[in-house]
Amino acid sequence: MTDVCSRVDPAACVAAIFQSLMAYLYRLRTRNQRWRIYPTTLIRENRWRAQRYGVKGQLVDHGRSAMADFADLTEELIDFLGPDAEALGCKAELLHARRIAREGTSSDRQRAVYEASVEAGAEPQQALCAVVDALIDEFIDD
């Protein structure tokens, strides 16, 4: 699941992931192979978990039928997609996923700004304004 990226590097990473994933799936198709199909309920569970816990949470690893850390699944995704990213010339952008897994996403930064503002004595409305200001800075600086 993705959201709007407020910085260029994460946006390029998301584009590299999608581009490499499409190349990977095309490669499977040309070899008469398939991607596993999982129940929609499991996909929805991971979507909810990603929204709720972000990069600090765990997702269902469907292949292993077990919970896995986001960072571990990110490494697995890089391993899967690495050859295709290399062929497409977007390996560096794909590898940025490690930084996202380590440092968090825009939503993590937004929550941190909100919480810091409230802790500093801001009212909720003022804290929301601080979040908007931080987002503007990110969009302008990048």
C-alpha positions in Angstrom: 0.0 0.0 0.0 1.3 3.4 -0.8 0.2 6.9 -0.1 1.3 10.3 -1.5 5.1 10.6 -1.0 6.2 14.0 0.2 9.8 13.5 -0.8 11.3 12.5 -4.2 13.4 9.6 -3.1 10.5 7.6 -1.6 8.4 8.4 -4.6 11.1 7.1 -6.9 11.4 4.0 -4.7 7.7 3.3 -5.0 7.9 3.7 -8.8 10.9 1.4 -8.9 9.0 -1.2 -6.9 6.0 -1.1 -9.1 8.1 -1.1 -12.3 10.2 -4.0 -11.2 7.2 -5.9 -9.9 5.6 -5.6 -13.3 8.8 -6.8 -15.0 9.0 -9.7 -12.6 5.4 -10.8 -13.2 5.9 -10.4 -17.0 8.9 -12.7 -16.7 6.9 -15.3 -14.8 4.2 -15.1 -17.4 6.6 -15.6 -20.3 7.9 -18.7 -18.6 4.4 -20.0 -18.2 4.7 -19.6 -14.4 2.2 -18.0 -12.0 2.2 -15.8 -9.0 0.4 -17.4 -6.0 -3.1 -16.2 -5.4 -4.0 -15.6 -1.8 -7.4 -15.1 -0.2 -8.7 -11.5 -0.2 -9.1 -11.7 3.5 -5.4 -12.1 4.0 -4.6 -9.3 1.6 -7.0 -7.0 3.6 -5.4 -8.1 6.8 -2.0 -6.9 5.6 -3.5 -3.7 4.3 -5.0 -3.0 7.7 -1.8 -4.0 9.5 0.2 -1.6 7.2 -2.2 1.2 7.9 -2.3 0.6 11.7 1.4 -0.2 12.4 3.4 1.1 9.5 7.0 0.1 9.1 7.3 -0.8 12.7 4.7 -3.5 12.5 4.5 -7.1 11.2 2.6 -8.4 8.2 1.4 -11.8 7.3 4.1 -13.6 5.3 1.7 -15.6 3.1 4.4 -18.0 1.8 5.4 -19.0 5.3 2.0 -18.6 7.0 3.7 -16.6 9.7 4.1 -13.0 10.9 7.1 -11.2 9.7 8.7 -7.8 10.4 8.2 -5.1 7.7 12.0 -4.8 7.4 12.4 -8.5 6.8 9.8 -8.5 4.1 11.4 -5.4 2.6 14.6 -7.4 2.2 12.7 -10.3 0.7 11.1 -7.9 -1.8 14.5 -6.4 -2.7 15.8 -10.0 -3.3 12.8 -10.8 -5.5 12.9 -7.6 -7.5 16.6 -6.9 -7.6 17.4 -8.5 -10.9 14.5 -6.8 -12.6 15.4 -3.4 -11.0 19.0 -3.9 -12.2 17.8 -4.6 -15.7 15.6 -1.6 -15.7 18.3 0.7 -14.2 16.4 1.5 -11.0 18.2 -0.7 -8.5 19.4 2.3 -6.4 15.8 3.5 -6.2 14.6 0.1 -5.1 17.3 -0.1 -2.4 15.8 3.1 -0.9 13.2 0.8 0.5 15.7 -0.1 3.2 15.8 3.5 4.3 12.0 3.7 4.4 11.9 0.5 6.5 14.5 1.9 8.9 13.4 5.6 9.1 9.7 5.4 8.4 7.4 7.1 6.0 5.8 10.5 5.7 3.0 9.4 7.9 5.5 8.5 10.6 7.1 12.0 10.4 3.6 13.6 10.4 2.6 11.8 13.6 6.0 12.7 15.2 5.4 16.4 14.4 1.9 16.2 15.8 3.0 14.5 19.0 5.9 16.9 19.5 3.7 19.9 19.0 1.1 18.6 21.5 3.9 17.8 24.0 5.2 21.3 23.6 1.8 22.7 24.6 0.0 23.1 21.3 -3.7 22.6 21.0 -4.8 19.9 18.6 -5.7 22.4 15.9 -2.3 24.1 16.2 -0.6 20.7 16.1 -2.4 19.9 12.9 -1.2 23.2 11.5 2.4 22.2 12.4 1.9 19.0 10.5 0.8 20.9 7.4 3.7 23.3 7.7 6.1 20.3 8.0 4.6 18.8 4.9 4.9 22.0 2.9 8.6 22.2 3.9 9.1 18.6 2.7 7.5 19.3 -0.6 9.4 22.5 -1.1 12.8 21.2 0.1 12.7 18.2 -2.2 
